[in-house]
Amino acid sequence: MTHAHRAAVLGSPIAHSLSPVLHRAAYAELGLTDWSYDRFEIDEQALPGFIEGLDSSWAGLSLTMPLKRAIIPLLDSISETASAVEAVNTVVFTEGGRRLGDNTDIPGMIAALRERGVEKVESAAVLGAGATASSAVAALAAMCTGPVTAYVRSRERGDEMRGWGERLGVDVRIADWTDAGQALRAPLVIATTPAGTTDALAGAVPDAPGTLFDVLYEPWPTGLAAAWSSRSGAVVGGLDLLVHQAVLQVEQMTGRSPAPLAAMRKAGEEALAAR
């Protein structure tokens, strides 16, 4: 069966990705019966060949690790948002054949926090220093009025985070990962580390915690998120981020707005529950 419009998520590893579930739910809700969304296991070496092999039926791509920076040289232009953190997670193909890059992780983070009532904070902490951490700093540029402390494992990563702060106009301060328990006292904590990394911090959650944004969605809840909830702290999860950034991707790729947030979230929740 040939589809009139194609889209997909690329990355490595990719089998765990919920993006097909979310995008297909959106297409069904919007009545886009001639749209398809798939996943492809693509690493940095295979990316250029894959992109060059796409035909005019392709409307867009979602990019996950390790492709968010590797895609940039293959594009015609990228948005200011993507340029700010040198990371692209969304590509839209125009009718004229141009490849346009954007980053929906940053506005997705902001939307997920606002949905839980977090509009402004006086300070924040970021656990980790990878690509998602740089997006977190960019999101905090729009909502944090004071310093952001990044807890990192190496001086090199610390320098990178400080550099992102200078570039984005955020007062980023660096602390060693061994002191990460202190991060949990911040009014907003954004955990951007791989699964299992923050489990050891669960016992350090204060009695009256603020808001935790843990970008993981599987396994869920993480040990830290569970401990946070048990102390009545507000928790924003990785599925919240995934849904909000996917909403923006659907709108850009299909030209239909608003994308069906509720239907996409329900599909994601059901898919996770079935795993």
Secondary structure, DSSP 8 states (H G I E B T S, - for coil): ---SEEEEEEESS-TT--HHHHHHHHHHHHT-TTEEEEEEE--TTTHHHHHHT--TTEEEEEE-TT-TTTTGGGSSEE-HHHHHHT---EEEE-TTS-EEEE--HHHHHHHHHHHTT---BS-EEEE--SHHHHHHHHHHTTTB-S-EEEEESSHHHHHHHHHHHHHHT--EEEEEGGGGGGGGGSSEEEE-S-TTTTGGGGGG--SS--EEEE---SSSS-HHHHHHHHTT-EEE-HHHHHHHHHHHHHHHHH--SS--HHHHHHHHHHHHHT-
